Amino acid sequence: MRLLLDEQLAFKAMVTFLANLHEQLGWDDLPSLLGSMALIDGVPLDAAIEEDWKAVVDQTFADCSPSGAATGLAMDQAYSAVVHFLDARFRKGQTDIGQILQELRSVDLLPGSPELMSEWAQCTALASNSAKAISAVVVKDGVACEIHTKSGRTS
């Protein structure tokens, strides 16, 4: 069965993915973006983030299913949406994510970087499991903290 992510689940997968990249690779440019992406009652803290994400997902849906029959994004389509979202943020002046964007653009899903794609697959699976999905990522002093409200777990 092919995993499909709706707009909200793909956003949660992206936040998880970027938070993990920051933690694992030390990409210092991510905390400010992650702070803007923090979800409060299911809505990103920065309204522009939500608008940009919705525009990218709507365009991805249109590109994938011109008839409008798409019900979700496949893993590769959601990854493409992440890259397009970061590109939109970069073009709007968030230049601190330029290096991250360049690195993510250089990865094609097939064959791509096995480690990066494995991480993306884990994040999409986590987001699709609503009992464990991240509800918010809070960044303070450069440290990302995940808030899992459905499972009651905070890490």
QUIWO-V582771 format. One record per pair of residues at least 4 apart in sequence whose ideal C-beta (glycine too) atoms are under 8 Angstrom apart, sorted by the first residue. I is the first residue (numbers start at 1). J is the second residue. D is the distance in Angstrom with one decimal. If there is no record, write none. Layout:
# QUIWO-V582771
<<I | J | D> <I | J | D>>
This chain:
# QUIWO-V582771
<<2 | 74 | 6.0> <3 | 74 | 7.2> <3 | 75 | 6.1> <3 | 124 | 6.2> <3 | 125 | 7.1> <3 | 128 | 5.8> <4 | 71 | 6.2> <4 | 72 | 2.9> <4 | 73 | 6.4> <4 | 74 | 6.2> <5 | 9 | 4.2> <5 | 10 | 4.2> <5 | 13 | 6.2> <5 | 72 | 5.5> <5 | 73 | 5.0> <5 | 74 | 8.0> <5 | 75 | 7.7> <5 | 78 | 5.1> <5 | 124 | 6.1> <5 | 127 | 6.5> <5 | 128 | 6.4> <6 | 10 | 6.9> <6 | 71 | 7.8> <6 | 72 | 5.2> <6 | 73 | 7.7> <7 | 11 | 6.5> <7 | 53 | 7.3> <7 | 54 | 6.7> <7 | 57 | 4.7> <8 | 12 | 6.6> <8 | 42 | 7.2> <9 | 13 | 6.3> <9 | 72 | 7.9> <9 | 124 | 7.9> <9 | 127 | 4.6> <9 | 128 | 5.7> <9 | 133 | 7.2> <10 | 14 | 6.4> <10 | 57 | 6.6> <10 | 73 | 5.3> <10 | 78 | 4.4> <10 | 81 | 6.1> <10 | 82 | 7.9> <10 | 124 | 7.8> <10 | 127 | 7.2> <11 | 15 | 6.5> <11 | 37 | 7.9> <11 | 44 | 7.7> <11 | 53 | 5.6> <12 | 16 | 6.3> <12 | 39 | 7.9> <12 | 126 | 8.0> <12 | 127 | 4.1> <12 | 133 | 5.2> <12 | 134 | 5.5> <13 | 17 | 6.0> <13 | 78 | 6.3> <13 | 120 | 7.6> <13 | 123 | 4.6> <13 | 124 | 4.6> <13 | 126 | 7.2> <13 | 127 | 3.8> <13 | 128 | 7.8> <14 | 18 | 6.2> <14 | 37 | 7.9> <14 | 53 | 8.0> <14 | 78 | 7.6> <14 | 81 | 7.8> <14 | 82 | 4.8> <14 | 85 | 7.0> <14 | 123 | 7.8> <15 | 19 | 6.1> <15 | 34 | 6.9> <15 | 37 | 5.3> <15 | 39 | 7.6> <15 | 134 | 6.1> <15 | 137 | 5.2> <16 | 20 | 6.2> <16 | 123 | 4.3> <16 | 126 | 5.8> <16 | 127 | 6.3> <16 | 134 | 5.3> <16 | 137 | 7.8> <16 | 146 | 7.6> <17 | 21 | 6.4> <17 | 82 | 7.0> <17 | 119 | 6.5> <17 | 120 | 5.8> <17 | 123 | 4.2> <18 | 22 | 6.4> <18 | 30 | 5.6> <18 | 33 | 6.9> <18 | 34 | 6.1> <18 | 37 | 7.7> <19 | 23 | 6.4> <19 | 30 | 7.5> <19 | 34 | 5.9> <19 | 134 | 7.9> <19 | 137 | 5.2> <19 | 144 | 4.6> <19 | 146 | 6.6> <20 | 24 | 5.8> <20 | 119 | 6.0> <20 | 123 | 6.7> <21 | 25 | 5.3> <21 | 27 | 5.6> <21 | 30 | 6.7> <21 | 100 | 7.6> <21 | 119 | 7.4> <22 | 26 | 7.2> <22 | 27 | 5.2> <22 | 28 | 8.0> <22 | 30 | 4.0> <22 | 31 | 6.7> <22 | 34 | 6.8> <22 | 144 | 6.0> <23 | 144 | 6.7> <24 | 119 | 7.8> <27 | 99 | 7.6> <27 | 100 | 5.7> <28 | 142 | 7.6> <29 | 33 | 7.3> <29 | 96 | 4.4> <29 | 97 | 5.3> <29 | 98 | 7.9> <29 | 99 | 6.4> <29 | 100 | 5.7> <30 | 34 | 5.5> <30 | 97 | 7.6> <30 | 100 | 6.7> <30 | 144 | 7.8> <31 | 35 | 6.2> <31 | 139 | 4.6> <31 | 142 | 4.9> <31 | 143 | 7.9> <31 | 144 | 6.8> <32 | 36 | 6.8> <32 | 94 | 8.0> <32 | 96 | 6.6> <32 | 139 | 7.6> <33 | 37 | 6.3> <33 | 89 | 7.0> <33 | 94 | 6.8> <33 | 96 | 7.8> <33 | 97 | 5.9> <34 | 38 | 7.1> <34 | 137 | 5.3> <34 | 139 | 4.9> <34 | 144 | 5.4> <35 | 45 | 7.1> <35 | 138 | 7.6> <35 | 139 | 4.2> <36 | 44 | 6.8> <36 | 45 | 6.0> <36 | 46 | 3.9> <36 | 48 | 7.9> <36 | 49 | 5.3> <37 | 44 | 5.3> <37 | 45 | 7.2> <37 | 46 | 7.3> <37 | 49 | 5.5> <37 | 137 | 6.6> <38 | 44 | 6.9> <38 | 45 | 4.6> <38 | 136 | 5.1> <38 | 137 | 5.5> <38 | 138 | 5.5> <38 | 139 | 7.1> <39 | 43 | 6.5> <39 | 44 | 6.0> <39 | 45 | 7.5> <39 | 134 | 7.9> <39 | 135 | 5.8> <39 | 136 | 4.4> <39 | 137 | 7.6> <40 | 44 | 7.9> <40 | 45 | 5.8> <40 | 136 | 6.8> <42 | 135 | 7.5> <43 | 47 | 8.0> <43 | 50 | 6.2> <44 | 49 | 4.1> <44 | 50 | 4.7> <44 | 53 | 7.4> <45 | 49 | 7.5> <46 | 50 | 7.6> <47 | 51 | 6.4> <48 | 52 | 6.1> <48 | 92 | 7.6> <49 | 53 | 6.2> <49 | 89 | 7.9> <50 | 54 | 6.2> <51 | 55 | 6.4> <52 | 56 | 6.4> <52 | 85 | 6.0> <52 | 88 | 4.9> <52 | 89 | 6.3> <52 | 92 | 7.5> <53 | 57 | 6.2> <53 | 85 | 5.7> <54 | 58 | 6.1> <55 | 59 | 6.4> <55 | 88 | 7.2> <56 | 60 | 6.2> <56 | 81 | 5.1> <56 | 84 | 4.7> <56 | 85 | 4.6> <56 | 88 | 6.2> <57 | 61 | 6.3> <57 | 73 | 7.1> <57 | 81 | 5.7> <58 | 62 | 6.4> <59 | 63 | 6.2> <59 | 84 | 7.3> <60 | 64 | 6.1> <60 | 73 | 6.2> <60 | 77 | 5.7> <60 | 78 | 8.0> <60 | 80 | 6.5> <60 | 81 | 4.6> <60 | 84 | 7.1> <61 | 65 | 6.1> <61 | 68 | 7.7> <61 | 70 | 4.8> <61 | 73 | 7.4> <62 | 66 | 6.6> <62 | 68 | 7.9> <64 | 70 | 5.3> <64 | 73 | 7.3> <64 | 74 | 8.0> <64 | 77 | 5.6> <65 | 69 | 5.1> <65 | 70 | 3.5> <73 | 77 | 4.2> <73 | 78 | 4.2> <73 | 81 | 6.3> <74 | 78 | 6.9> <75 | 79 | 6.5> <75 | 109 | 7.6> <75 | 120 | 6.9> <75 | 121 | 6.4> <75 | 124 | 5.3> <76 | 80 | 6.4> <76 | 109 | 4.5> <76 | 110 | 7.9> <77 | 81 | 6.5> <78 | 82 | 6.7> <78 | 124 | 6.3> <79 | 83 | 6.8> <79 | 109 | 6.1> <79 | 120 | 5.6> <80 | 84 | 6.3> <81 | 85 | 6.1> <82 | 86 | 6.5> <82 | 104 | 7.1> <83 | 87 | 6.3> <83 | 101 | 7.2> <83 | 104 | 5.3> <83 | 105 | 5.8> <84 | 88 | 6.4> <85 | 89 | 6.6> <86 | 90 | 6.2> <86 | 97 | 5.7> <86 | 100 | 6.7> <86 | 101 | 4.8> <86 | 104 | 6.7> <87 | 91 | 6.3> <87 | 101 | 6.1> <87 | 105 | 7.9> <88 | 92 | 6.4> <89 | 94 | 4.4> <89 | 97 | 6.2> <90 | 94 | 5.9> <90 | 95 | 6.4> <90 | 97 | 5.7> <90 | 98 | 5.9> <90 | 101 | 5.4> <97 | 101 | 5.6> <98 | 102 | 6.4> <99 | 103 | 6.5> <100 | 104 | 6.3> <101 | 105 | 6.0> <102 | 106 | 6.6> <103 | 107 | 7.3> <104 | 116 | 8.0> <107 | 112 | 4.8> <107 | 113 | 5.0> <107 | 116 | 5.4> <107 | 117 | 7.3> <108 | 112 | 5.0> <109 | 117 | 6.0> <112 | 116 | 6.6> <112 | 117 | 4.9> <113 | 117 | 6.2> <114 | 118 | 6.0> <115 | 119 | 6.5> <116 | 120 | 6.5> <117 | 121 | 6.3> <118 | 122 | 6.5> <119 | 123 | 6.4> <120 | 124 | 6.3> <121 | 125 | 6.3> <122 | 126 | 6.2> <123 | 127 | 6.3> <124 | 128 | 6.3> <125 | 129 | 6.6> <126 | 132 | 5.8> <126 | 133 | 6.6> <126 | 134 | 7.5> <127 | 133 | 5.2> <127 | 134 | 7.5> <128 | 133 | 7.7> <129 | 133 | 6.4> <130 | 150 | 6.2> <131 | 150 | 5.6> <131 | 151 | 5.5> <132 | 148 | 6.5> <132 | 150 | 7.4> <132 | 151 | 5.6> <132 | 153 | 7.8> <133 | 148 | 7.5> <133 | 150 | 6.6> <134 | 146 | 5.1> <134 | 147 | 6.9> <134 | 148 | 6.1> <135 | 147 | 5.3> <135 | 148 | 6.3> <135 | 149 | 4.2> <135 | 150 | 6.8> <136 | 146 | 7.5> <136 | 147 | 4.1> <136 | 149 | 7.6> <137 | 144 | 5.3> <137 | 145 | 7.0> <137 | 146 | 5.6> <137 | 147 | 7.2> <138 | 144 | 7.3> <138 | 145 | 4.7> <138 | 147 | 6.4> <139 | 143 | 6.8> <139 | 144 | 5.1> <139 | 145 | 7.4> <140 | 145 | 7.0> <145 | 154 | 7.3> <145 | 155 | 7.3> <146 | 154 | 7.4> <146 | 155 | 5.3> <147 | 154 | 5.8> <148 | 152 | 7.2> <148 | 153 | 4.3> <148 | 154 | 6.4> <148 | 155 | 7.2>>
